Amino acid sequence: MSLIVLMGPQAVGKMTVGRALEKKIDGKLLFNHQTIDLFANFLGYTPEAFRLSDETRLELFKSFVKGKETNKVKDIIFTVLVDFDSQSDIDFLQSMTDIFQNAGEPAYFIALSADLAVRLERNEHEERLLAKPSKRDLDFSKNELITSVTKHRLNTSQEELKQLFPDVQSLLIDNTQLSPEEVANKIHAFLIAH
C-alpha cells in the first residue's frame, strides 16, 4: 500500500498521467479538483473551500491506511499543485506522507515539469475541461497559468525534495515531450525499483 503524489504546475499533465498510471498499478486516482470542486460548488473558490478540501483528503488517507485489508485498491495516486515557497503547502505534504509512513507504508513524490508553451496547449485539452469545470473559462485559466509563473514557485529540484522530505522517495520528470503513457512507464519502473 502506498501514496503516490503527482505534483507540478497547472496543466503539466498530472491528472492525465495519473489516469495512465492507474492502468499499470493496483491504484486509484484522486485528482485535486475532485475535492476542491465539491466544496467550491457551494462556497466558491474560497479559503474555506480549500481548507475543507484538504481536511477531506487527509481523512480519506487516514481511512485508507486503516482499511488496508478491505480497501478496493492497493495505492492512492494523488495530484496536487504545490507552491514550494508556501510553508502551509509544505506542511500539507508532510501531513499526507506522515499518515502513510507512520503506518509503515511508503509515500512517493513524482514532480512533473513542462515548458509553458506546452502547458498552455494542454490547458485547453478536452479531457482537462471535462474533468475540471473551473478550467472551462479559458481566459481565466490561461491568465492564472501565466501569472502563477511569477507569483509562485511550482517546480522543485531533487535536492530540495530530499532536504524537505528525506524519507520520501522522489522522481522528477520533464514531460514536455513525453506522452502520458511514457511518463506512467517511467513512474511504474521507479515504483518497482523502490
Residue, then its C-alpha position, 0 to 999 in steps of 0.5 A: m500500500s502506498l501514496i503516490v503524489l503527482m505534483g507540478p504546475q497547472a496543466v503539466g499533465k498530472m491528472t492525465v498521467g495519473r489516469a495512465l498510471e492507474k492502468k499499470i498499478d493496483g491504484k486509484l486516482l484522486f485528482n485535486h479538483q475532485t475535492i476542491d470542486l465539491f466544496a467550491n460548488f457551494l462556497g466558491y473558490t474560497p479559503e474555506a473551500f480549500r481548507l475543507s478540501d484538504e481536511t477531506r483528503l487527509e481523512l480519506f488517507k487516514s481511512f485508507v491506511k486503516g482499511k488496508e485489508t478491505n480497501k478496493v485498491k492497493d495505492i492512492i495516486f494523488t495530484v496536487l499543485v504545490d507552491f514550494d515557497s508556501q510553508s502551509d503547502i509544505d506542511f500539507l505534504q508532510s501531513m499526507t506522507d506522515i499518515f502513510q509512513n507512520a503506518g509503515e507504508p511508503a509515500y512517493f513524490i513524482a514532480l512533473s515539469a513542462d515548458l509553458a508553451v506546452r502547458l498552455e496547449r494542454n490547458e485547453h485539452e478536452e479531457r482537462l475541461l471535462a474533468k475540471p469545470s473551473k478550467r472551462d473559462l479559458d481566459f481565466s485559466k490561461n491568465e492564472l497559468i501565466t501569472s502563477v509563473t511569477k507569483h509562485r514557485l511550482n517546480t522543485s529540484q531533487e535536492e530540495l525534495k530530499q532536504l524537505f522530505p528525506d524519507v520520501q522517495s522522489l522522481l522528477i520528470d520533464n514531460t514536455q515531450l513525453s506522452p502520458e503513457e511514457v511518463a506512467n512507464k517511467i513512474h511504474a519502473f521507479l515504483i518497482a525499483h523502490 
